[in-house]
Amino acid sequence: MSDLNDDLCSIVKTLKDYVDKGALNGSAVDMGKPKLISYFPELQKPLDCLKSFKGKFVAVDCSTKPLMRGNRFGVYLLRVAYASVNPSEKENPVTWGPCPLQERICAVTGDGIARRRQLERLRFEYESELAVTRLSHLDSSDYLLLDGGSYFGRPEDRRFALALYEKAHRKSFKFLAISKNSPSLLDDKGRYLITQIAVDMSAATAWVYHPIEELKADPHKNRFGDGSLVKLNPGSFRIFRCDIMDYLTEGDMVQLLSPLTSISDDPRCLGYPISLYLAHNFAKVDSEAKLLYCRDLVEKVLADADEELLNFLKVEEALSNFRSELYGRKYPWELEEHKFV
């Protein structure tokens, strides 16, 4: 067995090769030829950094926590919430809801990949339903923000509901979809494009890069927004993909996106719109008591229906999660987030 020094040298070589040569063949999933993104610095335009803005920024998000989980089934708690931020309101700039918060408990079957896809479908469905209800509360100066890409269609295809896009389009609302992470954006060497831009960037300014030519709106691919990149705070290194709905792309992009800078200076998420951060936080379920209550509720319903059914599921859960027990994890919501399914 090689010693630790050999391992460290190997790490340096592997990661240097990634930075210098890229990783075009670095996917474990067969998705065909990767989508490489061209980047032309001359398309980058500076944004005006605003201290305030007369209008609301409404964001919607949905969270998932596992209550019970085996190798081939899972029971999950989902909570959907919105946050509305009005920078011009000094006394009460933030409102949130709905009140009470909307929560659903669902059972999903299949392997981990199948369950993840079904949960994504449910999250798109619930977020779309809540976002539609918020449109009636928006004025022409307000913004609706979603977490993700501008893909609309059937929720069962793991997309936002087309009815949400159509209603926003009819009213010409300022409608944007901003992704927390965009791992599919690769440069010509197969490296994460946004990292390369952030490292090469010298000017400390906020800016928009529009459009990403390979991600322009294409309804035939269920993409109803132009992909762009935004840096929303001069003091932050964070860059995000921001999809701009197609009915807005003929206007002035600097004028459209500059107001986002007024809600992207919170130190909790510097460079990221605070309304999206708050919607994410309001949707989270962190209360151990709440999760235990929901699990007890599920177990009681199962036991009332069929005691042997509950026993079968608890045996599978125990057999499936022995590894987690070795790490001191008693309940599935104590796992790392990527293992929630």
C-alpha positions in Angstrom: 0.0 0.0 0.0 1.3 3.4 -0.9 2.0 5.9 1.9 0.2 9.2 2.6 2.8 11.3 0.7 2.1 9.3 -2.5 -1.6 9.9 -2.0 -1.1 13.6 -1.6 1.0 13.8 -4.7 -1.6 11.9 -6.6 -4.3 14.3 -5.4 -2.2 17.3 -6.7 -1.7 15.7 -10.1 -5.4 14.7 -10.5 -6.8 18.1 -9.6 -4.1 20.0 -11.6 -5.0 17.9 -14.7 -8.7 18.9 -14.1 -7.9 22.6 -13.9 -5.4 22.5 -16.9 -6.9 19.9 -19.1 -10.5 19.6 -18.0 -12.8 16.6 -17.5 -14.8 16.1 -20.7 -15.4 12.4 -19.8 -16.0 12.9 -16.1 -19.7 11.9 -15.9 -20.9 8.6 -14.4 -24.2 9.0 -16.2 -24.5 8.3 -19.9 -26.1 11.5 -21.1 -24.4 11.7 -24.5 -22.0 14.4 -25.5 -21.9 17.1 -22.7 -23.3 20.5 -23.5 -20.4 22.9 -23.7 -21.1 26.6 -23.2 -19.4 29.4 -25.2 -18.5 32.5 -23.2 -17.8 35.9 -24.8 -16.7 38.5 -22.3 -17.9 41.4 -24.5 -21.5 40.3 -23.8 -21.0 41.1 -20.1 -22.7 44.4 -19.0 -22.4 46.2 -15.7 -25.4 46.5 -13.5 -26.4 49.5 -11.5 -26.0 48.8 -7.8 -29.2 50.0 -6.1 -29.6 50.6 -2.3 -33.4 50.4 -2.5 -36.2 49.7 -4.9 -39.9 50.4 -4.8 -41.4 47.0 -5.4 -41.6 43.5 -4.0 -39.4 40.4 -4.7 -41.5 37.3 -4.1 -39.7 33.9 -4.0 -41.2 30.4 -3.6 -39.4 27.2 -2.3 -40.2 23.7 -1.2 -38.3 21.5 1.2 -38.3 17.7 1.8 -37.5 15.7 4.9 -37.6 11.9 5.2 -39.7 10.5 8.0 -39.3 6.8 7.3 -37.0 5.2 4.7 -36.1 1.7 3.4 -34.2 0.6 0.3 -37.4 0.5 -1.8 -39.8 3.0 -0.1 -39.8 6.3 1.7 -42.2 8.6 3.6 -41.5 12.3 3.3 -42.7 15.6 4.7 -42.8 18.4 2.2 -43.3 22.1 3.1 -43.8 24.9 0.6 -43.4 28.6 1.5 -42.9 32.0 0.0 -41.0 35.1 1.1 -41.8 38.6 0.0 -39.1 41.4 0.4 -39.8 45.1 -0.2 -36.6 47.0 0.2 -38.4 50.4 0.4 -40.4 49.3 3.4 -38.2 50.2 6.4 -40.3 48.9 9.3 -41.6 45.6 7.9 -39.8 44.8 4.6 -40.4 41.0 4.9 -43.6 39.1 4.8 -44.0 35.3 4.4 -46.5 32.6 4.2 -48.8 31.0 3.5 -50.2 31.0 7.1 -50.4 28.3 8.2 -47.6 26.9 6.2 -48.6 24.3 3.6 -47.3 20.8 4.5 -47.9 17.4 2.8 -46.8 13.9 3.8 -46.3 11.4 0.9 -45.2 7.9 0.4 -42.9 7.1 -2.5 -41.7 3.7 -3.7 -38.8 2.5 -5.9 -35.1 2.8 -5.7 -33.3 6.0 -4.7 -33.2 7.5 -8.2 -36.9 6.8 -8.8 -37.8 8.3 -5.4 -35.7 11.4 -6.1 -37.5 12.0 -9.4 -40.9 11.5 -7.8 -40.0 14.0 -5.0 -38.8 16.5 -7.6 -42.1 16.2 -9.4 -44.0 16.9 -6.2 -41.8 19.9 -5.3 -42.4 21.4 -8.8 -46.1 20.8 -8.4 -46.4 22.4 -5.0 -44.1 25.4 -5.8 -46.0 26.1 -9.0 -49.4 26.0 -7.2 -48.2 28.4 -4.5 -46.5 30.7 -7.1 -49.8 30.9 -9.1 -51.6 32.1 -6.0 -49.0 34.9 -5.4 -49.3 36.3 -8.9 -52.7 37.9 -8.0 -50.8 39.9 -5.3 -48.1 41.3 -7.6 -48.0 44.8 -9.2 -46.2 45.6 -12.5 -43.1 46.7 -10.6 -42.8 43.5 -8.6 -40.7 40.4 -9.3 -41.4 36.7 -9.0 -38.3 34.5 -8.4 -38.1 30.7 -8.7 -35.3 28.5 -7.6 -34.2 26.5 -10.7 -34.3 26.7 -14.5 -37.0 28.1 -16.7 -38.4 24.7 -17.7 -42.2 24.5 -17.8 -44.5 21.7 -18.8 -46.2 18.9 -16.8 -45.1 18.5 -13.2 -44.9 14.8 -13.8 -42.0 15.6 -16.1 -40.3 17.4 -13.3 -40.9 20.9 -14.5 -42.7 23.9 -13.2 -46.4 24.0 -14.3 -46.9 25.6 -17.7 -50.0 27.4 -16.3 -47.7 29.4 -14.1 -45.7 30.7 -17.0 -48.8 31.4 -19.1 -50.5 33.4 -16.3 -47.3 35.4 -15.7 -46.9 36.0 -19.5 -50.4 37.3 -19.8 -49.7 40.0 -17.2 -46.1 40.6 -18.3 -44.8 40.0 -14.8 -41.1 40.3 -14.1 -40.5 36.6 -13.8 -37.0 35.1 -13.3 -35.6 31.7 -12.4 -32.3 31.7 -10.5 -30.4 28.5 -9.8 -28.4 28.0 -6.6 -26.0 25.7 -8.5 -25.7 25.0 -12.3 -23.3 21.9 -12.6 -24.3 21.4 -16.3 -22.7 24.6 -17.4 -19.3 23.4 -18.7 -16.6 25.3 -20.6 -14.9 23.8 -23.7 -12.6 21.6 -21.5 -15.5 20.2 -19.4 -14.7 22.3 -16.4 -17.4 24.2 -14.4 -17.8 27.4 -16.5 -18.8 29.7 -13.6 -15.6 28.8 -11.7 -13.5 29.8 -14.7 -15.4 33.2 -15.0 -15.1 33.9 -11.3 -11.3 33.2 -11.2 -10.6 35.2 -14.4 -12.7 38.1 -13.3 -10.7 41.2 -12.2 -13.3 43.9 -12.0 -15.2 44.1 -8.7 -18.6 45.0 -10.1 -22.1 43.6 -10.5 -22.9 42.4 -14.0 -25.1 40.4 -16.3 -24.1 38.2 -19.2 -26.9 37.7 -21.6 -27.7 35.5 -23.4 -26.0 32.1 -23.0 -26.3 31.3 -26.7 -26.7 27.5 -26.0 -29.5 28.2 -23.5 -31.7 30.6 -25.3 -35.5 30.1 -24.9 -36.7 27.1 -26.8 -40.4 26.1 -26.1 -39.7 22.8 -28.1 -37.4 21.9 -25.2 -39.8 23.2 -22.6 -37.3 26.1 -21.9 -39.3 29.4 -21.8 -36.5 31.7 -20.6 -33.1 32.9 -21.9 -30.2 31.6 -19.8 -27.9 34.3 -18.5 -25.3 34.7 -15.8 -25.5 37.3 -13.1 -23.2 38.7 -10.4 -25.4 40.7 -8.1 -23.0 42.1 -5.5 -19.5 43.7 -6.2 -18.1 42.3 -2.9 -19.2 38.7 -3.6 -17.5 36.1 -5.8 -20.9 34.3 -6.4 -22.2 34.0 -9.9 -25.6 32.5 -10.7 -27.5 31.3 -13.7 -30.5 33.5 -14.1 -33.2 32.5 -16.7 -35.2 35.5 -18.0 -38.6 34.7 -19.4 -38.7 35.0 -23.1 -41.4 37.8 -23.1 -38.9 40.0 -21.2 -35.8 39.5 -23.3 -36.5 42.3 -25.8 -36.2 44.9 -23.1 -33.1 46.4 -21.4 -31.4 43.7 -19.4 -29.5 46.1 -17.2 -32.7 48.0 -16.3 -34.6 44.7 -15.6 -31.9 43.0 -13.4 -30.3 46.0 -11.6 -33.1 46.0 -8.9 -31.9 42.6 -7.8 -28.8 44.2 -6.4 -30.9 45.9 -3.8 -31.7 42.5 -2.2 -28.4 40.8 -2.7 -26.3 42.5 0.0 -27.4 40.5 3.1 -24.3 39.0 4.8 -26.1 35.7 5.3 -26.1 35.1 1.5 -24.0 37.9 0.0 -24.6 38.1 -3.7 -27.8 36.0 -3.6 -31.3 37.5 -3.5 -32.4 37.5 0.1 -36.0 36.6 -0.8 -34.8 33.3 -2.2 -32.7 32.7 0.9 -35.7 33.4 3.2 -38.1 31.3 1.2 -35.6 28.4 1.5 -35.4 29.0 5.3 -39.1 29.3 5.8 -39.7 26.1 3.9 -37.1 24.1 6.0 -38.3 21.8 8.7 -35.6 21.7 11.4 -37.7 21.0 14.5 -36.9 17.6 15.9 -40.2 17.7 17.8 -42.1 18.4 14.5 -40.4 15.6 12.7 -41.0 13.1 15.5 -44.7 14.1 15.7 -45.1 13.5 11.9 -43.3 10.2 12.1 -45.5 9.1 15.1 -48.5 10.1 13.1 -47.5 8.0 10.1 -46.7 5.0 12.3 -50.1 5.3 14.1 -52.0 5.4 10.8 -50.1 2.4 9.5 -50.7 0.5 12.7 -54.4 1.3 12.7 -54.6 0.0 9.1 -52.5 -3.1 9.5 -50.1 -3.9 12.4 -48.2 -6.4 10.2 -47.8 -3.7 7.5 -46.1 -1.3 9.9 -43.9 -4.2 11.2 -42.8 -5.1 7.7 -41.8 -1.5 6.9 -39.9 -1.0 10.1 -37.9 -4.2 9.6 -37.0 -3.0 6.1 -36.0 0.4 7.4 -33.8 -1.2 10.1 -32.1 -3.5 7.6 -31.6 -0.7 5.1 -30.1 1.8 7.5 -27.7 -0.2 9.6 -24.8 1.8 8.1 -26.4 5.0 9.4 -26.8 3.4 12.8 -23.1 2.8 12.9 -22.7 6.6 12.5 -25.1 7.3 15.3 -28.0 8.3 13.1 -31.3 7.0 14.5 -33.8 8.8 12.1 -33.5 9.4 8.4 -33.8 13.2 8.7 -30.5 13.1 10.6 -28.6 12.1 7.4 -26.8 14.4 5.1 -29.1 16.1 2.6 -28.0 14.1 -0.5 -29.0 10.9 1.3 -32.5 12.0 2.1 -34.1 9.8 -0.6 
